[in-house]
Every structure is written in C-alpha cells, then in structure tokens.
C-alpha cells in the first residue's frame, strides 16, 4: 500500500538516494547535501508538530513510501509562506503598448518586471518521484496528499497558492532563458545558481539580479520561446495541478523562465470535493479509488483506498487500509475522489 | 576668398544641393526644401534677434566669393530640448556584487536621459566635396567658437556636438538593428529623417523607457556604442584638438558619441586675441598653407563674418588687411577684430607675432 506521511530523520538515506538518482535532470528544491536535508527534515518536523506557527516559516516535507518496506519512493513539499520570511523572487510578465498617434504605429512591448508579489503565498514544491511511478496513481497521491493536508489544516495556509514549474532545459543541460539573461548578471552557470538558490539565503539574488525591468524582445530567440514554458518532464505534474484549478498566470521563474502556476486556495478541486467522514472497516476489497487521509500534524497519513460509500457521515474501507493508516474504526478521515 | 557669413534665403538652392549630396546620416539637414527654407528663416530671425534667445538657430554659410556660391554650412543651436524633448542614452555602469559568492559583475547599461536639455549644440556641418581642402572644414567648424566666445550670454557655458555613429554603406546601423528596430516599425533612415524634420514626438511614444542592459545586445551592436562613422572621424579629431571630450552620452539610434566642452576651455577661444584693423593696399598671398593662416572675425552678432589671412599680417597691435578683405568683413581701419589660429601648428602664430 502507498502511503504519504511526514518525512522523518530515518528517511534521509532514502531521500538522498532518490534525489541522486532522479534529480540530475530535474531541478528541485530538495536539499542535495546531508546537512541540508537533516536541517530541512527537522524544520519539517517542527512544522508538522505545530512547534512552529504559520508565521514562522513552516516548511513541510512529505515522503511517499511503500507501507510494506517503508522505502522512500517520492518526496513533496509545502512552504507555508513563499520566501520563508525572505523576499520571493519572480518576473512578472507584463506588456506596454508603445503607440504613436502621429505615425499610426501601435506596438505591444513585452516586459519582465522583477516582483516580490508572490511572497507569503503558500507554495508547493520539492516534488520528486521514482521514475517508475510517473504513470501510476501513486504520483497523484503524492501530489494531492499535500492538498488534503492543506484542507485539514486550512488556517495554517494562505488564501492564495503558487507552484513553480521547472522551465525549459536542453538535453545538454543548457537553460536558454538563463543563458540569455541571468548568466550575464550572476556570472555563473545555471546549476551553480540553482544550487545556491536552494542552499543560501536569497541575499545573493537581491545582490546580483538586475534591478530594472527586462524587455523580452532583447532576449535570444530561444529564451523568448522558453519564457513561461514548462519542462516536458513536468507534464504530469502540470496536468494534475491544472485539474486542481492551478493556472499559468503572469509570473515566471527568474532563473529558467518556467511558469508559476497560481490558484485561490479555496478553489482547489481537492478542497472543494474532500469531505470529513468517519471511517469504518469493510470486508469488500474493491470500491471507488479515493485519497484517504487521517491524523493531524505529525500524525498525518494519506493513502489510496477503494472506498465503499455508505450513508451519511460514514465510509468504509478495507481493514488493511485502516492498519496501514494506523487509525481505528470510527476515526475521522478526509476523503477526496481521484 | 572664402568667407563665413550668416546663411541667407539666396543660399537655398546651394543648400539643397549639398543636403542631397550628403545623403543619409545627416540628421539635422534633411534634403527637404520646405524644411531648409524654414531653417534659413529661423536663422535670419536669430541673427536679427527677432526670436527668443533660447530659440536661436545660428546658421553660417561658407561663401566662395569668386563663385558667389555657398559651398558649406555650419550651425549653432542656442538651446536644445526646450520646445521638443532631446534624448540621449547615458552609458553607465551597473555593478552587481555578492561578497558571499565572490561575484562582482559590471554591466554596462544604457539609461535614457534628457541630460543635454538647455545646452548649446554645434550642428549641421556640411562642406561641398569640391572645397574639402586647405582648412575650409576647420574654418567652417571653428568660426562657431569665435561666435560663441564673443556672445557668451546667448549660449550655455557648455557646448556639445553629436557625432554620427556607425552605419554601413546601405545605411544600416548595428545598434538600430539590435535595439531601435525592436521598438520602432521603421528603417533607421526613416527614423533619422523624422527626427531631422522635427517630428520627434514619436520617439517619446515608442522608445523603451527602462534601462537597456548591454549584455543583452549582440556584439556588433555593443561594439558601435560611442564610436563614430569613419567619415566623421576627422571631425571628431578636430573637436578633440579643440578640447572636446566624450561625455558618456550616445545617440539613441546609432550610438554615436556626444562630445562636449566648456566654451572658456575651447582652444580657439583660449588662443584668440583682438587686433585693430590697419588697411594696407597690398594683395594677400592666398596660397599660404592652413597652418600659417589665422581666422579673422568682425565680431558682429547680426552680420558675423570670418575669413582667413596669412599670419604674417599680424603685428603687435594691429592686423593689416587689404581693402577687399576688409570690405568682405565689413570692417574699416581702426575697428577691433578677433583673431584665432585656423590650425593647431605648434606655438600659435598669433602669439609668436608678439601678442
């Protein structure tokens, strides 16, 4: 049985292994060093336990495990407030109309404005999954378990959410948007900048990022094409997020030009459709596949289960699911359809 | 004799012919008959003080008195940017540095400015190919400094010139192709022409207002910023010798440099002296090389005239002029005229002659 639960110190080996194997192409906000990861898991544990409040940079890290062997097969995160107390950087894509009445000329000029407007929004991130599971329901479980968590801890999170989607990168690892823009100012290659971004405070961005707006027309053709485009490897993620109600807005990543998707938290499909029910065991092994979550804070668990719907406030799932979740008959659970 | 005098309406045909021959690249004198007529009128109003001092446009003609034809023109715009907006890019430096990462990056950046507003510009220099010799270009250019010097209160303390930037034989400017053309749906020549005929409003409406980071432009465009067209190199050299320096501003279209100098620092101004006219009936040797000639001005605001005479005409208190020269300058014996070396040739001949 697949289970999503808060990351714990004993998951470090598994997360590092997963990240080393599958993160080489995909940029991610999962720390790549052991120390970084230890600190991140500790921060996450304090966030789940409630030791840190919503205004204290809560950062949640979930793992996807197979309940039989507890092997980590995926990681996903939520930052309670984008920027974690520091400015959160994006470019806002905007347009100006340069028009001359006298000459009868009117021209749309696309401009990228440095922006901190998304600072403080709840941010999804740090998503890594074993490649073998890319087409499985476990993928959806890992991604949406976070939303179920948000639904069951609604007042920890902000009213608007965002998620940064990785941008275009060639198979040789070149990032056209970076090469046309950021490289000139940061004087480093994309991997280095990306690594610093995950590792260091954001001070270096404030210090090195060009302070003025950027005219899109002055970027290279490849960079213009990459602007606001998601990396093909993110297709499944993006499509899931879109089904949830996330949509591409006017923000892009400052490093690779990848899109930032946004949504009103209260409009998320998972939040709208999930219900609080009382869980009972059933004998039937089949039923409608649903996301099923129980527990508050550090005890949060989410899995996929065949639910046999019953009347009123009660749903039934196989006994093995109750064991897997570690909950007892009659306990309150959150349930959301796949 | 070659004589500098105010441009007159009779010069229109000669002026039109010169403007046509000059072709593209001469922003301030487009080959447009109505516009040139208008400029001549404006110049006459300026010399006769029929317009506000700030609106002054002083255009000087170089007349070949034997051909009775205007063979060159040069001008002074008393103030730029008063009834229109005068744009330049300032080439400045943006530094982004992170001590933590040991990164220190200098990014040359173009900022759109109106910094030359209310400053005097020397402009519109044009010389017929037939007369590009014997210091005629120097006379046409430097006579303006004598005028600026004698009538300083009409001008700003500082004077500048916009130098033509780099473009190829077809009139393509690398900077325009990389920058201007991205924002203006037109050819460089058309934009330049519209600027020349005073339809500048479109610039404000279509220009990018935010700073341009140079690393975003291709190398050929970056390389021409602050550089002059090869045909303009001699003019730039001449102005440098006069004490003009690049002031960090460039043309928004072709990236040509702006050079400037304080009037009191201009070499012609510093080296000029006054002498009384002494009429002497002895014809002048017109074949004296430019390095041994001096400019003589009649110091008239309304009917400014300058010609050159050999330096040997100068004596400690006077300058001897033959009657035809005095007549051309409209001066009489005893009048005070101003002298300045035509060409920089070591120790100034004026002073060597006892000034």
Boltz contact constraints between the chains, C-beta under 6 A:
constraints:
  - contact:
      token1: [A, 98]
      token2: [B, 206]
      max_distance: 6.0
  - contact:
      token1: [A, 100]
      token2: [B, 202]
      max_distance: 6.0
  - contact:
      token1: [A, 100]
      token2: [B, 205]
      max_distance: 6.0
  - contact:
      token1: [A, 100]
      token2: [B, 206]
      max_distance: 6.0
  - contact:
      token1: [A, 102]
      token2: [B, 201]
      max_distance: 6.0
  - contact:
      token1: [A, 102]
      token2: [B, 202]
      max_distance: 6.0
  - contact:
      token1: [A, 103]
      token2: [B, 202]
      max_distance: 6.0
  - contact:
      token1: [A, 105]
      token2: [B, 185]
      max_distance: 6.0
  - contact:
      token1: [A, 184]
      token2: [B, 215]
      max_distance: 6.0
  - contact:
      token1: [A, 185]
      token2: [B, 96]
      max_distance: 6.0
  - contact:
      token1: [A, 185]
      token2: [B, 105]
      max_distance: 6.0
  - contact:
      token1: [A, 187]
      token2: [B, 103]
      max_distance: 6.0
  - contact:
      token1: [A, 187]
      token2: [B, 105]
      max_distance: 6.0
  - contact:
      token1: [A, 204]
      token2: [B, 98]
      max_distance: 6.0
  - contact:
      token1: [A, 204]
      token2: [B, 100]
      max_distance: 6.0
  - contact:
      token1: [A, 204]
      token2: [B, 101]
      max_distance: 6.0
  - contact:
      token1: [A, 207]
      token2: [B, 98]
      max_distance: 6.0
  - contact:
      token1: [A, 208]
      token2: [B, 96]
      max_distance: 6.0
  - contact:
      token1: [A, 208]
      token2: [B, 98]
      max_distance: 6.0
  - contact:
      token1: [A, 210]
      token2: [B, 213]
      max_distance: 6.0
  - contact:
      token1: [A, 212]
      token2: [B, 210]
      max_distance: 6.0
  - contact:
      token1: [A, 212]
      token2: [B, 211]
      max_distance: 6.0
  - contact:
      token1: [A, 213]
      token2: [B, 210]
      max_distance: 6.0
  - contact:
      token1: [A, 215]
      token2: [B, 208]
      max_distance: 6.0
  - contact:
      token1: [A, 217]
      token2: [B, 182]
      max_distance: 6.0
  - contact:
      token1: [A, 218]
      token2: [B, 216]
      max_distance: 6.0
